[in-house]
Amino acid sequence: MFKVREVVFPEFKTTQASGFVQEIDESRERMLEIPMEVAVEIGSVECTVSEILNLEVGRVLMLDKQAGSPADVMVNGELIAKGDVMVMGEQFATRITEIANKRG
């Protein structure tokens, strides 16, 4: 046999939060100014410590991507997009061609 008791919950008290929405908007604006490292990776290669120590001017490292393949656009080390590498004036640039799946 079970004993049954009536459950009594305390009354919830609410208070008016003055300026709360404005504080959220201000925090959101500050977050938009946080600097993040953006890198464009055209390929990579795995080397041993010995191979790294023997690097010299003129040495060629073969990357794991073929010429013309899209570059990876990384933000804080995470892939966020792919793009084409371009030259604009005297600088390299990347045209975004694909946004990475946000759900992994």
N, CA, C and O atoms as CSV, one atom per row, in Angstrom:
chain,resi,resn,atom,element,x,y,z
A,1,MET,N,N,0.841,-1.173,0.000
A,1,MET,CA,C,0.000,0.000,0.000
A,1,MET,C,C,0.890,1.241,0.000
A,1,MET,O,O,1.910,1.290,0.688
A,2,PHE,N,N,0.494,2.222,-0.768
A,2,PHE,CA,C,1.253,3.464,-0.891
A,2,PHE,C,C,0.601,4.561,-0.084
A,2,PHE,O,O,-0.624,4.660,-0.005
A,3,LYS,N,N,1.452,5.392,0.520
A,3,LYS,CA,C,0.937,6.575,1.192
A,3,LYS,C,C,0.972,7.714,0.192
A,3,LYS,O,O,1.998,7.937,-0.452
A,4,VAL,N,N,-0.096,8.419,0.052
A,4,VAL,CA,C,-0.191,9.518,-0.899
A,4,VAL,C,C,-0.307,10.816,-0.118
A,4,VAL,O,O,-1.147,10.962,0.771
A,5,ARG,N,N,0.573,11.766,-0.480
A,5,ARG,CA,C,0.508,13.069,0.165
A,5,ARG,C,C,0.282,14.131,-0.894
A,5,ARG,O,O,0.714,13.987,-2.038
A,6,GLU,N,N,-0.379,15.165,-0.515
A,6,GLU,CA,C,-0.596,16.284,-1.421
A,6,GLU,C,C,0.687,17.099,-1.494
A,6,GLU,O,O,1.324,17.370,-0.476
A,7,VAL,N,N,1.051,17.481,-2.689
A,7,VAL,CA,C,2.260,18.274,-2.899
A,7,VAL,C,C,1.871,19.737,-2.952
A,7,VAL,O,O,0.935,20.115,-3.657
A,8,VAL,N,N,2.591,20.560,-2.204
A,8,VAL,CA,C,2.329,21.993,-2.198
A,8,VAL,C,C,3.610,22.694,-2.668
A,8,VAL,O,O,4.666,22.557,-2.052
A,9,PHE,N,N,3.501,23.436,-3.753
A,9,PHE,CA,C,4.645,24.169,-4.297
A,9,PHE,C,C,4.621,25.593,-3.766
A,9,PHE,O,O,3.553,26.178,-3.587
A,10,PRO,N,N,5.795,26.148,-3.515
A,10,PRO,CA,C,5.823,27.544,-3.058
A,10,PRO,C,C,5.345,28.460,-4.175
A,10,PRO,O,O,5.467,28.148,-5.360
A,11,GLU,N,N,4.811,29.569,-3.773
A,11,GLU,CA,C,4.314,30.540,-4.753
A,11,GLU,C,C,5.509,31.205,-5.443
A,11,GLU,O,O,6.453,31.637,-4.782
A,12,PHE,N,N,5.462,31.281,-6.758
A,12,PHE,CA,C,6.524,31.935,-7.505
A,12,PHE,C,C,6.335,33.440,-7.422
A,12,PHE,O,O,5.238,33.962,-7.621
A,13,LYS,N,N,7.428,34.121,-7.125
A,13,LYS,CA,C,7.375,35.574,-7.058
A,13,LYS,C,C,8.092,36.129,-8.275
A,13,LYS,O,O,9.182,35.672,-8.617
A,14,THR,N,N,7.505,37.085,-8.912
A,14,THR,CA,C,8.129,37.708,-10.076
A,14,THR,C,C,8.438,39.157,-9.755
A,14,THR,O,O,7.726,39.816,-8.998
A,15,THR,N,N,9.503,39.625,-10.342
A,15,THR,CA,C,9.865,41.030,-10.201
A,15,THR,C,C,10.109,41.596,-11.583
A,15,THR,O,O,10.559,40.898,-12.491
A,16,GLN,N,N,9.809,42.846,-11.722
A,16,GLN,CA,C,10.018,43.519,-12.994
A,16,GLN,C,C,11.509,43.775,-13.186
A,16,GLN,O,O,12.133,44.421,-12.345
A,17,ALA,N,N,12.086,43.285,-14.269
A,17,ALA,CA,C,13.510,43.495,-14.558
A,17,ALA,C,C,13.643,44.742,-15.405
A,17,ALA,O,O,13.399,44.718,-16.611
A,18,SER,N,N,14.024,45.816,-14.775
A,18,SER,CA,C,14.134,47.073,-15.512
A,18,SER,C,C,15.437,47.107,-16.314
A,18,SER,O,O,16.507,46.795,-15.791
A,19,GLY,N,N,15.336,47.481,-17.561
A,19,GLY,CA,C,16.512,47.625,-18.403
A,19,GLY,C,C,17.145,46.319,-18.842
A,19,GLY,O,O,18.228,46.338,-19.427
A,20,PHE,N,N,16.509,45.185,-18.581
A,20,PHE,CA,C,17.107,43.892,-18.881
A,20,PHE,C,C,17.310,43.690,-20.375
A,20,PHE,O,O,18.370,43.227,-20.797
A,21,VAL,N,N,16.316,44.029,-21.175
A,21,VAL,CA,C,16.429,43.866,-22.632
A,21,VAL,C,C,17.544,44.746,-23.163
A,21,VAL,O,O,18.292,44.333,-24.049
A,22,GLN,N,N,17.660,45.931,-22.640
A,22,GLN,CA,C,18.719,46.826,-23.092
A,22,GLN,C,C,20.091,46.241,-22.737
A,22,GLN,O,O,21.026,46.345,-23.532
A,23,GLU,N,N,20.224,45.631,-21.559
A,23,GLU,CA,C,21.489,45.021,-21.165
A,23,GLU,C,C,21.857,43.879,-22.099
A,23,GLU,O,O,23.026,43.720,-22.453
A,24,ILE,N,N,20.865,43.076,-22.505
A,24,ILE,CA,C,21.131,41.983,-23.445
A,24,ILE,C,C,21.608,42.546,-24.776
A,24,ILE,O,O,22.570,42.039,-25.352
A,25,ASP,N,N,20.947,43.585,-25.271
A,25,ASP,CA,C,21.350,44.194,-26.536
A,25,ASP,C,C,22.768,44.747,-26.464
A,25,ASP,O,O,23.535,44.605,-27.416
A,26,GLU,N,N,23.131,45.380,-25.336
A,26,GLU,CA,C,24.475,45.913,-25.183
A,26,GLU,C,C,25.504,44.785,-25.144
A,26,GLU,O,O,26.581,44.910,-25.728
A,27,SER,N,N,25.179,43.683,-24.459
A,27,SER,CA,C,26.095,42.536,-24.405
A,27,SER,C,C,26.267,41.936,-25.786
A,27,SER,O,O,27.377,41.575,-26.177
A,28,ARG,N,N,25.181,41.830,-26.521
A,28,ARG,CA,C,25.239,41.277,-27.876
A,28,ARG,C,C,26.123,42.151,-28.758
A,28,ARG,O,O,26.913,41.634,-29.548
A,29,GLU,N,N,25.998,43.459,-28.630
A,29,GLU,CA,C,26.828,44.370,-29.420
A,29,GLU,C,C,28.297,44.196,-29.072
A,29,GLU,O,O,29.145,44.217,-29.964
A,30,ARG,N,N,28.617,44.025,-27.794
A,30,ARG,CA,C,30.017,43.825,-27.394
A,30,ARG,C,C,30.544,42.508,-27.945
A,30,ARG,O,O,31.709,42.425,-28.333
A,31,MET,N,N,29.700,41.474,-27.986
A,31,MET,CA,C,30.138,40.179,-28.516
A,31,MET,C,C,30.500,40.287,-29.989
A,31,MET,O,O,31.400,39.589,-30.455
A,32,LEU,N,N,29.817,41.146,-30.724
A,32,LEU,CA,C,30.105,41.299,-32.149
A,32,LEU,C,C,31.482,41.896,-32.397
A,32,LEU,O,O,31.979,41.836,-33.521
A,33,GLU,N,N,32.106,42.468,-31.382
A,33,GLU,CA,C,33.424,43.084,-31.522
A,33,GLU,C,C,34.561,42.181,-31.057
A,33,GLU,O,O,35.715,42.609,-31.057
A,34,ILE,N,N,34.265,40.936,-30.657
A,34,ILE,CA,C,35.299,40.015,-30.194
A,34,ILE,C,C,36.149,39.587,-31.386
A,34,ILE,O,O,35.611,39.072,-32.366
A,35,PRO,N,N,37.466,39.789,-31.325
A,35,PRO,CA,C,38.314,39.379,-32.449
A,35,PRO,C,C,38.464,37.858,-32.514
A,35,PRO,O,O,38.558,37.187,-31.486
A,36,MET,N,N,38.483,37.330,-33.727
A,36,MET,CA,C,38.652,35.901,-33.955
A,36,MET,C,C,39.701,35.714,-35.039
A,36,MET,O,O,39.789,36.511,-35.973
A,37,GLU,N,N,40.498,34.651,-34.909
A,37,GLU,CA,C,41.527,34.373,-35.908
A,37,GLU,C,C,40.901,33.633,-37.083
A,37,GLU,O,O,40.299,32.573,-36.909
A,38,VAL,N,N,41.045,34.194,-38.272
A,38,VAL,CA,C,40.570,33.559,-39.501
A,38,VAL,C,C,41.788,33.165,-40.316
A,38,VAL,O,O,42.663,33.991,-40.576
A,39,ALA,N,N,41.845,31.897,-40.720
A,39,ALA,CA,C,42.963,31.407,-41.526
A,39,ALA,C,C,42.400,30.681,-42.742
A,39,ALA,O,O,41.344,30.052,-42.672
A,40,VAL,N,N,43.110,30.777,-43.840
A,40,VAL,CA,C,42.740,30.062,-45.056
A,40,VAL,C,C,43.830,29.033,-45.308
A,40,VAL,O,O,45.001,29.374,-45.481
A,41,GLU,N,N,43.427,27.771,-45.327
A,41,GLU,CA,C,44.386,26.669,-45.454
A,41,GLU,C,C,44.240,26.046,-46.836
A,41,GLU,O,O,43.166,25.571,-47.203
A,42,ILE,N,N,45.331,26.051,-47.598
A,42,ILE,CA,C,45.277,25.472,-48.942
A,42,ILE,C,C,45.676,24.004,-48.941
A,42,ILE,O,O,45.521,23.321,-49.954
A,43,GLY,N,N,46.174,23.525,-47.848
A,43,GLY,CA,C,46.559,22.124,-47.737
A,43,GLY,C,C,47.473,21.929,-46.544
A,43,GLY,O,O,47.862,22.887,-45.876
A,44,SER,N,N,47.810,20.679,-46.287
A,44,SER,CA,C,48.709,20.386,-45.178
A,44,SER,C,C,49.547,19.164,-45.517
A,44,SER,O,O,49.273,18.447,-46.480
A,45,VAL,N,N,50.556,18.947,-44.718
A,45,VAL,CA,C,51.435,17.802,-44.885
A,45,VAL,C,C,51.932,17.404,-43.504
A,45,VAL,O,O,52.125,18.259,-42.639
A,46,GLU,N,N,52.137,16.128,-43.297
A,46,GLU,CA,C,52.673,15.649,-42.026
A,46,GLU,C,C,54.162,15.386,-42.208
A,46,GLU,O,O,54.574,14.714,-43.153
A,47,CYS,N,N,54.961,15.924,-41.295
A,47,CYS,CA,C,56.411,15.752,-41.356
A,47,CYS,C,C,56.922,15.258,-40.008
A,47,CYS,O,O,56.294,15.473,-38.971
A,48,THR,N,N,58.060,14.601,-40.044
A,48,THR,CA,C,58.715,14.199,-38.805
A,48,THR,C,C,59.528,15.378,-38.272
A,48,THR,O,O,59.770,16.348,-38.990
A,49,VAL,N,N,59.938,15.289,-37.035
A,49,VAL,CA,C,60.790,16.323,-36.452
A,49,VAL,C,C,62.065,16.455,-37.271
A,49,VAL,O,O,62.526,17.567,-37.528
A,50,SER,N,N,62.629,15.346,-37.675
A,50,SER,CA,C,63.855,15.364,-38.476
A,50,SER,C,C,63.653,16.130,-39.781
A,50,SER,O,O,64.503,16.931,-40.170
A,51,GLU,N,N,62.536,15.888,-40.453
A,51,GLU,CA,C,62.259,16.583,-41.716
A,51,GLU,C,C,62.098,18.085,-41.486
A,51,GLU,O,O,62.550,18.888,-42.301
A,52,ILE,N,N,61.462,18.462,-40.391
A,52,ILE,CA,C,61.301,19.884,-40.080
A,52,ILE,C,C,62.664,20.520,-39.814
A,52,ILE,O,O,62.941,21.623,-40.285
A,53,LEU,N,N,63.507,19.828,-39.066
A,53,LEU,CA,C,64.829,20.379,-38.756
A,53,LEU,C,C,65.708,20.502,-39.999
A,53,LEU,O,O,66.637,21.309,-40.021
A,54,ASN,N,N,65.425,19.712,-41.031
A,54,ASN,CA,C,66.218,19.747,-42.258
A,54,ASN,C,C,65.634,20.669,-43.330
A,54,ASN,O,O,66.121,20.687,-44.461
A,55,LEU,N,N,64.596,21.434,-42.984
A,55,LEU,CA,C,64.042,22.376,-43.969
A,55,LEU,C,C,65.078,23.426,-44.320
A,55,LEU,O,O,65.851,23.870,-43.471
A,56,GLU,N,N,65.079,23.813,-45.575
A,56,GLU,CA,C,66.001,24.852,-46.027
A,56,GLU,C,C,65.339,25.631,-47.146
A,56,GLU,O,O,64.347,25.183,-47.721
A,57,VAL,N,N,65.878,26.776,-47.449
A,57,VAL,CA,C,65.341,27.617,-48.514
A,57,VAL,C,C,65.322,26.829,-49.816
A,57,VAL,O,O,66.313,26.189,-50.169
A,58,GLY,N,N,64.208,26.872,-50.529
A,58,GLY,CA,C,64.077,26.173,-51.801
A,58,GLY,C,C,63.449,24.798,-51.676
A,58,GLY,O,O,63.064,24.216,-52.690
A,59,ARG,N,N,63.330,24.253,-50.466
A,59,ARG,CA,C,62.710,22.934,-50.261
A,59,ARG,C,C,61.227,23.035,-50.619
A,59,ARG,O,O,60.589,24.044,-50.321
A,60,VAL,N,N,60.683,22.017,-51.244
A,60,VAL,CA,C,59.271,21.982,-51.638
A,60,VAL,C,C,58.534,20.994,-50.745
A,60,VAL,O,O,58.974,19.858,-50.566
A,61,LEU,N,N,57.417,21.429,-50.192
A,61,LEU,CA,C,56.546,20.553,-49.412
A,61,LEU,C,C,55.306,20.252,-50.244
A,61,LEU,O,O,54.585,21.173,-50.628
A,62,MET,N,N,55.049,18.998,-50.524
A,62,MET,CA,C,53.869,18.596,-51.287
A,62,MET,C,C,52.677,18.531,-50.339
A,62,MET,O,O,52.705,17.809,-49.342
A,63,LEU,N,N,51.650,19.276,-50.652
A,63,LEU,CA,C,50.458,19.322,-49.814
A,63,LEU,C,C,49.480,18.221,-50.191
A,63,LEU,O,O,49.614,17.588,-51.238
A,64,ASP,N,N,48.497,18.001,-49.329
A,64,ASP,CA,C,47.546,16.909,-49.530
A,64,ASP,C,C,46.368,17.277,-50.427
A,64,ASP,O,O,45.423,16.496,-50.536
A,65,LYS,N,N,46.399,18.434,-51.066
A,65,LYS,CA,C,45.319,18.839,-51.972
A,65,LYS,C,C,45.878,19.080,-53.357
A,65,LYS,O,O,47.046,19.431,-53.523
A,66,GLN,N,N,45.028,18.886,-54.345
A,66,GLN,CA,C,45.437,19.134,-55.722
A,66,GLN,C,C,45.268,20.611,-56.051
A,66,GLN,O,O,44.449,21.302,-55.446
A,67,ALA,N,N,46.039,21.079,-57.001
A,67,ALA,CA,C,45.917,22.465,-57.453
A,67,ALA,C,C,44.490,22.719,-57.916
A,67,ALA,O,O,43.900,21.884,-58.602
A,68,GLY,N,N,43.941,23.853,-57.549
A,68,GLY,CA,C,42.579,24.206,-57.932
A,68,GLY,C,C,41.531,23.759,-56.938
A,68,GLY,O,O,40.369,24.149,-57.057
A,69,SER,N,N,41.906,22.953,-55.961
A,69,SER,CA,C,40.952,22.530,-54.935
A,69,SER,C,C,40.583,23.715,-54.058
A,69,SER,O,O,41.397,24.615,-53.849
A,70,PRO,N,N,39.345,23.718,-53.539
A,70,PRO,CA,C,38.978,24.827,-52.656
A,70,PRO,C,C,39.807,24.824,-51.372
A,70,PRO,O,O,40.184,23.771,-50.858
A,71,ALA,N,N,40.076,26.013,-50.875
A,71,ALA,CA,C,40.807,26.170,-49.620
A,71,ALA,C,C,39.826,26.083,-48.457
A,71,ALA,O,O,38.639,26.365,-48.618
A,72,ASP,N,N,40.318,25.695,-47.294
A,72,ASP,CA,C,39.500,25.628,-46.085
A,72,ASP,C,C,39.596,26.959,-45.354
A,72,ASP,O,O,40.693,27.460,-45.107
A,73,VAL,N,N,38.445,27.532,-45.008
A,73,VAL,CA,C,38.402,28.761,-44.226
A,73,VAL,C,C,38.157,28.349,-42.778
A,73,VAL,O,O,37.117,27.780,-42.444
A,74,MET,N,N,39.134,28.648,-41.928
A,74,MET,CA,C,39.098,28.218,-40.533
A,74,MET,C,C,38.928,29.430,-39.613
A,74,MET,O,O,39.551,30.470,-39.829
A,75,VAL,N,N,38.089,29.295,-38.594
A,75,VAL,CA,C,37.956,30.320,-37.564
A,75,VAL,C,C,38.281,29.659,-36.237
A,75,VAL,O,O,37.603,28.725,-35.808
A,76,ASN,N,N,39.327,30.156,-35.593
A,76,ASN,CA,C,39.808,29.581,-34.331
A,76,ASN,C,C,39.993,28.070,-34.440
A,76,ASN,O,O,39.668,27.325,-33.515
A,77,GLY,N,N,40.518,27.628,-35.583
A,77,GLY,CA,C,40.821,26.219,-35.776
A,77,GLY,C,C,39.666,25.354,-36.238
A,77,GLY,O,O,39.848,24.153,-36.436
A,78,GLU,N,N,38.479,25.928,-36.418
A,78,GLU,CA,C,37.305,25.167,-36.844
A,78,GLU,C,C,36.952,25.528,-38.285
A,78,GLU,O,O,36.931,26.702,-38.655
A,79,LEU,N,N,36.673,24.499,-39.097
A,79,LEU,CA,C,36.280,24.715,-40.489
A,79,LEU,C,C,34.906,25.370,-40.535
A,79,LEU,O,O,33.948,24.834,-39.979
A,80,ILE,N,N,34.798,26.533,-41.196
A,80,ILE,CA,C,33.497,27.186,-41.322
A,80,ILE,C,C,33.050,27.332,-42.775
A,80,ILE,O,O,31.863,27.510,-43.050
A,81,ALA,N,N,34.015,27.254,-43.714
A,81,ALA,CA,C,33.655,27.447,-45.117
A,81,ALA,C,C,34.775,26.934,-46.010
A,81,ALA,O,O,35.860,26.585,-45.545
A,82,LYS,N,N,34.479,26.899,-47.310
A,82,LYS,CA,C,35.479,26.589,-48.330
A,82,LYS,C,C,35.442,27.727,-49.333
A,82,LYS,O,O,34.418,28.389,-49.507
A,83,GLY,N,N,36.578,27.946,-49.994
A,83,GLY,CA,C,36.615,29.048,-50.940
A,83,GLY,C,C,37.734,28.920,-51.942
A,83,GLY,O,O,38.646,28.108,-51.792
A,84,ASP,N,N,37.643,29.747,-52.972
A,84,ASP,CA,C,38.662,29.808,-54.011
A,84,ASP,C,C,39.714,30.837,-53.624
A,84,ASP,O,O,39.383,31.934,-53.175
A,85,VAL,N,N,40.983,30.480,-53.800
A,85,VAL,CA,C,42.077,31.413,-53.539
A,85,VAL,C,C,42.216,32.311,-54.756
A,85,VAL,O,O,42.216,31.848,-55.896
A,86,MET,N,N,42.336,33.610,-54.490
A,86,MET,CA,C,42.439,34.598,-55.561
A,86,MET,C,C,43.594,35.545,-55.254
A,86,MET,O,O,44.069,35.608,-54.120
A,87,VAL,N,N,44.037,36.271,-56.260
A,87,VAL,CA,C,45.008,37.336,-56.058
A,87,VAL,C,C,44.305,38.638,-56.396
A,87,VAL,O,O,43.791,38.814,-57.500
A,88,MET,N,N,44.291,39.554,-55.424
A,88,MET,CA,C,43.669,40.870,-55.638
A,88,MET,C,C,44.745,41.919,-55.398
A,88,MET,O,O,45.166,42.165,-54.268
A,89,GLY,N,N,45.180,42.530,-56.502
A,89,GLY,CA,C,46.296,43.468,-56.389
A,89,GLY,C,C,47.545,42.689,-56.044
A,89,GLY,O,O,47.971,41.816,-56.800
A,90,GLU,N,N,48.128,43.002,-54.909
A,90,GLU,CA,C,49.326,42.299,-54.468
A,90,GLU,C,C,49.053,41.416,-53.268
A,90,GLU,O,O,49.989,40.995,-52.588
A,91,GLN,N,N,47.783,41.126,-52.991
A,91,GLN,CA,C,47.435,40.313,-51.833
A,91,GLN,C,C,46.619,39.099,-52.257
A,91,GLN,O,O,45.928,39.114,-53.275
A,92,PHE,N,N,46.720,38.046,-51.448
A,92,PHE,CA,C,45.859,36.887,-51.645
A,92,PHE,C,C,44.503,37.179,-51.028
A,92,PHE,O,O,44.395,37.969,-50.090
A,93,ALA,N,N,43.472,36.539,-51.556
A,93,ALA,CA,C,42.115,36.672,-51.025
A,93,ALA,C,C,41.410,35.337,-51.197
A,93,ALA,O,O,41.908,34.454,-51.895
A,94,THR,N,N,40.267,35.188,-50.572
A,94,THR,CA,C,39.465,33.977,-50.708
A,94,THR,C,C,38.028,34.359,-50.994
A,94,THR,O,O,37.435,35.162,-50.274
A,95,ARG,N,N,37.465,33.779,-52.054
A,95,ARG,CA,C,36.043,33.960,-52.356
A,95,ARG,C,C,35.319,32.755,-51.788
A,95,ARG,O,O,35.604,31.626,-52.189
A,96,ILE,N,N,34.395,32.962,-50.869
A,96,ILE,CA,C,33.660,31.874,-50.224
A,96,ILE,C,C,32.752,31.207,-51.254
A,96,ILE,O,O,31.965,31.871,-51.928
A,97,THR,N,N,32.873,29.892,-51.363
A,97,THR,CA,C,32.050,29.127,-52.310
A,97,THR,C,C,31.085,28.173,-51.618
A,97,THR,O,O,30.119,27.705,-52.221
A,98,GLU,N,N,31.357,27.890,-50.345
A,98,GLU,CA,C,30.524,26.923,-49.620
A,98,GLU,C,C,30.631,27.188,-48.123
A,98,GLU,O,O,31.733,27.383,-47.608
A,99,ILE,N,N,29.514,27.198,-47.427
A,99,ILE,CA,C,29.504,27.307,-45.974
A,99,ILE,C,C,29.447,25.903,-45.408
A,99,ILE,O,O,28.632,25.087,-45.838
A,100,ALA,N,N,30.316,25.617,-44.438
A,100,ALA,CA,C,30.375,24.287,-43.841
A,100,ALA,C,C,29.096,23.993,-43.058
A,100,ALA,O,O,28.426,24.899,-42.564
A,101,ASN,N,N,28.781,22.721,-42.962
A,101,ASN,CA,C,27.607,22.293,-42.200
A,101,ASN,C,C,27.788,22.705,-40.752
A,101,ASN,O,O,28.745,22.278,-40.105
A,102,LYS,N,N,26.886,23.528,-40.229
A,102,LYS,CA,C,27.006,24.029,-38.875
A,102,LYS,C,C,26.742,22.975,-37.824
A,102,LYS,O,O,27.107,23.163,-36.664
A,103,ARG,N,N,26.125,21.884,-38.191
A,103,ARG,CA,C,25.796,20.838,-37.226
A,103,ARG,C,C,26.855,19.746,-37.173
A,103,ARG,O,O,26.689,18.743,-36.478
A,104,GLY,N,N,27.951,19.945,-37.914
A,104,GLY,CA,C,29.051,18.972,-37.884
A,104,GLY,C,C,28.781,17.830,-38.755
A,104,GLY,O,O,29.602,16.917,-38.848
